[in-house]
């Protein structure tokens, strides 16, 4: 399933083989992977992809995709790390595999019905494509759980988990043609912020050492030149 997601992105010319943005991503990914890899049975790999709207998502098998525009949307290192920690929580929880299997079963039933009604073979094949990124949108409970596990992961990686709260505040009022995975089909941002704040308060041994003030955040050093090499 993860290979199908990769093949879809590659065929669409979205995977970036080389970019100065990897210099920003790699140390953050390395710190977080150190925490997550022991909890996940497959090697974790990161790829930058080129899309218009800021986003990040994790696919079954361990590939984590970070959209280049996300680097220029977040305000600091902690917001970027928080997004990645959240998405990698879906790996830990195996949400991606479960969701795609669920969608595959629905799609197979639709194909079977279409064949009985006599569509062309081409239509049946097109209907059967599993590697659709819409399959990586999760339920309210899955997203709430990923928020909390993501906060734990960030704290363990010594990245301020308040970055997730700051990120949700930044998303308020933002308009996207395609909502980022971290927002799609999710509970309201205000509810998620309250849930995280409550979780931080209830677990002072883990979170009390981190500041809630965004003025303490670490600025991202991004290249002025966004030139990228797309993987063919």
N, C-alpha and C positions, 0 to 999 in steps of 0.2 A: 504493500500500500504506500509506504514511504517512497519507494522507487517510482511509483506512478506520479506522485506529486512532483518529484524532482524532474521526471521526464516531461511533464506538462510545462513546468516553468522554463526548462531548457528549450523546448520546442517553441515557446513563445518569446524566446530571446530575452528573458528577464534575469537570468543568473549572471552576476558580475564576477568575472574571474579574478580581476585585479583592480584595486582602487585604493587611494590613500586613506579611505574611510576604514579599511581593515586595520590600520595602525591605531585607530580609536577603539574599534570593536574588540580586537584580539585580547588585550589585557583584561578587559571586563569579562569577556567570555571565558577566559582561562580561570579567573577567580571563581566564577559561578560554577563552571564545569567541575572544578575540584570538589565542590560540595554535592553536586547532583549526580555525577557519574557513578559513585558507589551505590546509588539508589536505583540505577537504571541498567538493564542488562545488555544494551547495545552501545557501541561507540557514538559519542555525540560530536557532531560536526556543525560548523556555522557557515552560512552563505549570506552574502549581501545580494539582494535582488533589487531590480529597478522597476519601481511603480510610482504612480503619481501621488497617492495618498500614503501618509505615514502608517506603518504597520509592522508587525512581527508575528510569526506563528511557528509552532513546532509540529513536525509531521511524525507519524509512526516510524520507528527505526532509528531515530536520534538526530535527524537533520533539523536545525533551527535556522529559520530564514528571517533576516532583518532587512526591511526596506530602506533604501538609501535616504528617502525623504524623512524618515523618522529621526535621523541624526540632526536634521535641521529644524525639526518641530520641538523636540524636548529642549528644556532650558538648562539642563545640567547632567552630569554623569549619573547621579542617583536616579533620575527619571528614566534614563536609558537602561540602567541596570535593573530597575524595578520592573520595567516592561519585560526584559529578558527572563528575570526570575519568575514572573507570572507565567510566561509561556512555557518555560521548562517545567513548571509544576504540572502542566498537562501531560508531559512525558512521564513524570513520576507516578501520576494517577492513571496513566494509560487512557486518558480521555480521548485522544485523537483516534487511536485504533478502535475503540469501542464505538465512537460516533460514526466513523467511516463504515464499519461493519454494519451498523444499524441502517445507514443510508443506502449501502449496497443491497441489503435485503429488500428494502422498499423499492429500489430501482429495478432489481431483478423481477419483482412481482409486476412492476409496470411493463417491463419488456415482455414477460410472458403473456400478459394481457394484450399487448400490442401485436404480438405475433399471431395470436388467435384471431385478431381482427384483420390480419392480412396486410401489414405494412411492408414496404420494401426492406430488403436485407440491410441496405445502407442506413435507413432510419433506425432499425433495431440496434445496429452497432453504435451509432451516435448516442442513442439513449443509454447505452451500457457503460459509458465512460465514467470511471470511478474517481479519477484524479481531479476532482473539482474542488477548488479551494473553499467553496461554500460549505463543504463537509466539515470544515474545521471551526465552525461556529458552535458554541457549547451552550448548555442550559444554565439557568440562573444558579442552581446549586453548585454546578461544576465550576462556574466562574468565581463564586464566593469562596469556595474551597481553594481555588488556585490563588486568589488574593492572599489568603492567610499563609498557605504553604510558601508562596513567593516571598512574603515578608520574612518568614523564618529563614529561607534560603539566603536572602540578601543580608540578614543579620549575621548568619554563619560565615558569609563571604566578606564580612566587614564593610559592607556597603549600607548606607543609611536607608532602612526600609521606608522611611517617610517619603522617599522618592515616589512611591506609588500614590500616596495621597496628593503630593504636589502635581503629579501627572494628571490625576482625575480632575483636579481643579483647573488645570490648563485645558483639558478637553471640554470643560463647560463652555458652551456658546460656540465651540468650533463646528464648522460645517464641512463634511466630507462627501465627495461623490460616492465613495465606497467606505462605510464605517470600518475603522480598524478592528481587527479580530478581538482586541482587548475590550472593545465597546459593544460589539454586535451581540444582540439577543441577551443583553446583560441586565442585571438590576440597575436601578438609577444610581448615578454617580454619587449623589448625596448619601444614599444608603450604604454604598460601599465604603465611602470615607468614614462614616460613623462606625461601621463594623471594624474597620482597621484600627481606628482610634481606640475603640473598646478593647480590641485584642491587645494592642500595645499596653494599655493601662492594666489589663489583667495579667500581664506577663512581664513585670518590671525587670526580672532577672535577665531577660533577653533584650528588652528594648529600651530600658531607662537610660542607657548610655548614649542614645542617639537623640539629636536635636530635632525638634519639629519645625524649626525656623528655616525657611528656604534660603535665607541669606547665608547660611553656613554651607550651602551646597558647593560642589566642586564644578567649576566651569568646564565645558567640553572644549578641547582644542581641535577645531575642525579645519580641514584644508579649504582654502579659498577656491581652489580648482577642483571641481566635482567630476573631473574626467574619469571615465570608467571603461574597462574592457569587458564586453559582454561575451560570455562563454558560448561558443558556437557548437 
